[in-house]
Amino acid sequence: MFRGTIRRTGFCDAWDALVQLGATDDSYKVEFPGKMTHRDFTNSFLGYNIIDPVETKLARYLDLELDGEILKKLEWLGLFSRKIAAVQDQTPARVLQALLEEKLTLDPGDKDMIVMRHRIEYLIDDKRHRIVSSMAIKGEDRVHTAMSKTVGIPVAIATKLILQGKISLTGVHIPIHRQIYEPVMKELENYGILFTEK
């Protein structure tokens, strides 16, 4: 079974660069004298060098092309700006999160959409079979997004079912148990969240 997510070209490479840099680490706080800029934040992961600019040090550290797409994406994100970071004395992940929330927010009138397609192929008695299961959900606005619906509503339904005693499992479980996914999937249909199969 293969699972993939369609992203804009270069998204995964740029995200990998953030991971390699250490910007997604949530295990310690970035301490900086005075107000830290996004440029200071990026520079905090790189070796001390007062000669080369941050962009050059980062490109060398991650073996990236100085004029390549990944560095352009990180520049667009604001990692080289001299703007004061929205959060101070927080973990790298929290500083990055604040920057991402600022740059990747939906504008008024924007809507998101989630499209999922599963193609399952299997053999029974040497005969090939295929099932294609698809779903498309559109967000209503920048608050009631398709992402918030497909993440939040299933959790809310499962919580209600636990409180009603309809889910009796204890402890932490991923939703692979019929006791969880069957009633949750059934109720999701009321919200227009369902797959069609062919």
C-alpha positions in Angstrom: 0.0 0.0 0.0 1.3 3.4 -0.9 0.1 6.7 0.6 1.0 10.0 -0.8 0.0 13.7 -0.3 0.1 16.1 -3.3 2.0 19.2 -2.4 3.3 22.1 -4.4 6.6 21.4 -6.1 9.5 21.9 -3.6 7.3 21.8 -0.5 8.7 18.5 0.8 12.3 19.5 0.1 11.8 22.9 1.9 10.2 21.2 4.8 13.1 18.7 5.0 15.5 21.6 5.1 13.6 23.0 8.1 13.8 19.6 9.8 17.6 19.2 9.1 18.2 22.8 10.3 16.5 21.9 13.6 13.7 24.4 13.3 11.0 21.8 14.1 12.6 20.7 17.4 10.3 21.2 20.4 12.6 19.9 23.1 14.4 23.1 24.2 13.9 26.9 24.2 15.8 29.3 22.0 17.3 31.9 24.3 18.5 35.1 22.7 19.6 38.4 24.3 17.2 41.2 23.3 14.5 40.8 20.7 15.2 37.9 18.3 14.6 38.5 14.6 13.7 35.7 12.1 17.2 36.1 10.7 18.7 35.6 14.3 16.5 32.5 14.7 17.9 31.0 11.5 21.4 32.0 12.3 21.2 30.4 15.8 21.4 26.9 14.2 24.5 27.7 12.2 28.2 27.8 13.1 29.7 31.1 14.3 31.0 33.1 11.3 30.8 36.9 11.1 32.0 37.0 7.5 29.4 35.1 5.5 25.7 36.1 5.4 23.1 33.8 6.9 21.9 32.7 3.5 25.4 31.5 2.5 26.0 29.7 5.8 22.6 27.9 5.5 23.2 26.9 1.9 26.7 25.5 2.9 25.3 23.7 6.0 22.5 22.0 4.2 24.4 21.6 0.9 21.8 23.7 -1.0 22.3 25.9 -4.1 22.5 29.6 -3.0 20.2 30.6 -5.8 18.1 27.4 -5.7 14.4 26.9 -5.2 14.7 25.7 -1.6 16.5 28.8 -0.4 14.0 31.0 -2.3 11.1 29.2 -0.4 12.8 29.7 2.9 13.4 33.4 2.0 9.7 33.8 1.1 8.8 32.2 4.4 10.8 35.0 6.1 13.6 33.1 7.7 16.1 35.7 6.6 14.1 38.8 7.5 15.1 41.3 10.1 11.5 41.4 11.5 11.1 40.6 15.2 9.9 37.1 15.7 6.3 37.0 17.0 7.3 34.7 19.9 10.4 34.9 22.0 12.0 32.5 24.4 10.1 29.5 23.0 11.2 26.2 21.3 12.3 26.3 17.7 9.1 24.6 16.7 7.0 27.3 18.4 8.9 30.1 16.7 8.5 28.3 13.3 4.8 27.7 14.0 4.2 31.4 14.6 5.9 32.3 11.4 4.0 29.6 9.4 0.7 30.8 10.9 1.5 34.4 9.8 2.6 33.5 6.3 0.3 30.6 5.5 -3.0 32.1 6.8 -6.0 32.2 4.5 -7.1 35.6 3.2 -10.7 36.7 3.6 -12.7 34.9 0.9 -10.2 32.1 0.6 -11.5 28.5 0.9 -9.5 25.3 1.2 -10.4 21.9 -0.2 -9.3 18.4 0.6 -9.3 15.7 -2.0 -8.6 12.0 -1.2 -8.5 9.1 -3.5 -7.7 5.5 -2.6 -7.1 3.0 -5.3 -7.0 -0.6 -3.9 -6.0 -3.4 -6.1 -6.1 -7.1 -5.0 -6.2 -10.6 -6.3 -8.8 -13.3 -5.6 -8.4 -16.6 -7.3 -5.9 -15.1 -9.7 -8.5 -12.5 -10.8 -7.5 -8.8 -10.4 -10.0 -6.5 -8.6 -9.9 -2.8 -8.0 -11.8 -0.4 -5.7 -11.5 3.3 -6.1 -12.7 5.3 -3.1 -12.9 9.1 -3.4 -13.8 12.1 -1.3 -13.7 15.9 -1.9 -14.6 18.4 0.9 -14.7 22.2 0.4 -14.2 24.6 3.3 -16.8 27.3 3.9 -14.4 30.1 4.8 -11.1 30.8 6.5 -12.5 29.6 9.9 -14.7 26.7 8.9 -12.1 25.0 6.7 -12.2 21.6 5.1 -9.2 20.7 7.2 -10.8 21.8 10.5 -13.9 19.8 9.6 -12.2 16.6 8.7 -9.9 16.8 11.8 -12.2 18.2 14.4 -15.6 16.6 13.7 -14.4 13.0 13.9 -12.7 13.7 17.3 -15.9 15.4 18.5 -18.0 12.4 17.4 -15.7 9.9 19.0 -15.7 12.0 22.3 -19.5 12.0 22.3 -19.6 8.2 21.7 -17.2 7.7 24.6 -19.4 9.8 26.9 -22.5 7.9 25.8 -20.8 4.6 26.6 -20.9 3.5 22.9 -17.1 3.2 22.7 -15.9 1.1 25.6 -12.2 0.8 24.7 -9.9 2.2 27.3 -6.5 3.8 26.8 -5.1 5.4 23.7 -6.1 3.9 20.3 -5.7 4.7 16.7 -9.1 4.5 15.0 -8.6 1.0 13.4 -11.2 -0.7 15.7 -14.7 -1.2 14.2 -16.1 0.0 17.5 -14.6 3.4 16.7 -14.6 3.9 13.0 -18.0 2.4 12.0 -20.1 4.8 14.1 -17.8 7.7 13.5 -17.9 7.2 9.7 -21.6 6.8 9.8 -22.2 10.0 11.6 -19.7 11.9 9.4 -22.1 11.3 6.5 -24.5 13.8 8.2 -21.7 16.5 7.7 -21.1 15.6 4.0 -17.9 13.8 4.9 -18.0 10.5 3.1 -16.3 8.4 0.5 -17.8 7.2 -2.7 -16.6 3.8 -4.0 -16.5 2.4 -7.5 
